[in-house]
Amino acid sequence: MSGWKAARKPGAQAPSAMLAGLLSLPARPMPSRLPEPNPDERAHSDNLLQLLRELIASHGPLPFSRYMERCLYAPGLGYYSAGRTKFGAAGDFVTAPELGELFARCVVNAVQPTLAMLGEHADFLELGGGSGAFAEAALKAWAASGTLPRQYLILEPSADLRERQRERLRAHLPAELSARVQWLDRPPEQEWRGVLFANEVIDALPTTRFLVRDGEIYEEHVALDGEGRLIRVDRPGDALVSGAVRHVERDLGSEFADGYRSEILPQLPYWIQAVAGTLVAGLALFIDYGYVRREFYLPGRDDGTLMAHYRHHAHNDPLYLPGLNDLTASVDFTALAEAGNSAGFAVAAYLPQAQFLIGAGLQEVFADVQAQAADEHSRYRLAQQVKRLMLPDQMGERFQAMLLARGLEALALPPDLLAADQGGRL
């Protein structure tokens, strides 16, 4: 899939001895029982449930992708558009930027050569700014190195999250740094140069759920039973969904078994074109949990990858408390590479997050932060941060990084990162 040629080493790059000692610590299992919502939360979910009932009553069963879109983004009621805390210990999940500054500083190391090559008019665009933790750490890292992108742009559809980001950056950055940050309502319409960055964004795109039955393609919908409760039903897939599933079967060289159910994003090529189509020179970096296609659609993974996240508990019932759960599905990185190719990008590198961070200088960043740690507690938290980022059963192998490039005369990436490229697996 890669349009760039880079030196590759067989297999994955091993962590350094310093990091390996930290990664040997055992991870604690999460409890399985879901906490009860408080009365306000339940009332909020009931309001969204009523909206969903009205939609179904008016239009019939909703395609699962439409149901997921309403659960996540319905104005004032969806998971990302309401005022509840999502990120960090008080929310439902922790993203890599929430753990500390190591992740952001490594991303800065990875893309800085490209920004420097593009010159003073290069911008940095973050899709979905989360709590603002990444922007804060990245801007501080760029300022410390004496190099800054012309603008730090954040494309954030949630008004609530946008305000939280604004407050955080104003409180924690010098005025001259926070002044570089601009929020966008939509992707840039004018041509631009620089780096587009998306961490845990594609997993939240409303996904289509499909089923293969008697050789035919069906699409999962959400309907109502006789008592007004949400249920999942299957309907014949339209041409777009059926064509996308048949493409995957052709690429895999075999048909899905009867009863196989999973997810697919037929809209992904259009989405990539929408968010990155005006990036005429630079990189697009996507980091998310997922697999290459042949691993995504393993025969044993016959109910897909769809998960709901509620107060740091993962469960598999997307109909439970709509509006209070983050709904996600893993990323088919082969599909992402295809979508990038169709939009005029080449795959510059693809590798697990652990190898990406090592190739982007994690050992040096870790040593620098550790040397500045004020006490033993700070050093312990730093060690825990490395564990979460690097352990195979945490983020290290479950998360993947893909760099797409377009309009560059040369590929400016750290040599160790290029050497760890596993693009041949796509």
Secondary structure, 3 states (H helix, E strand, C coil): CCCCCCCCCCCCCCCCHHHHHHHCCCCCCCCCCCCCCCHHHHHHHHHHHHHHHHHHHHHCCEEHHHHHHHHHHCCCCCCCCCCCCCECCCCCECCHHHHCCHHHHHHHHHHHHHHHHHCCCCEEEEECCCCCHHHHHHHHHHHHHCCCCCCEEEECCCHHHHHHHHHHHHHHCCHHHHCCEEEECCCCCCCEEEEEEEECCHHHCCCEEEEEECCEEEEEEEEECCCCCEEEEEEECCHHHHHHHHHHHHHHCCCCCCCCEEEECCCHHHHHHHHHCCEEEEEEEEEEEEECHHHHCCCCCCECCCEEEECCEEECCCCCCCCCCEEECCEEHHHHHHHHHHCCCEEEEEEEHHHHHHHCCHHHHHHHHHHHCCCHHHHHHHHHHHHHHHCHHHHHCCEEEEEEEECCCCCCCCHHHHHCCCHHHC
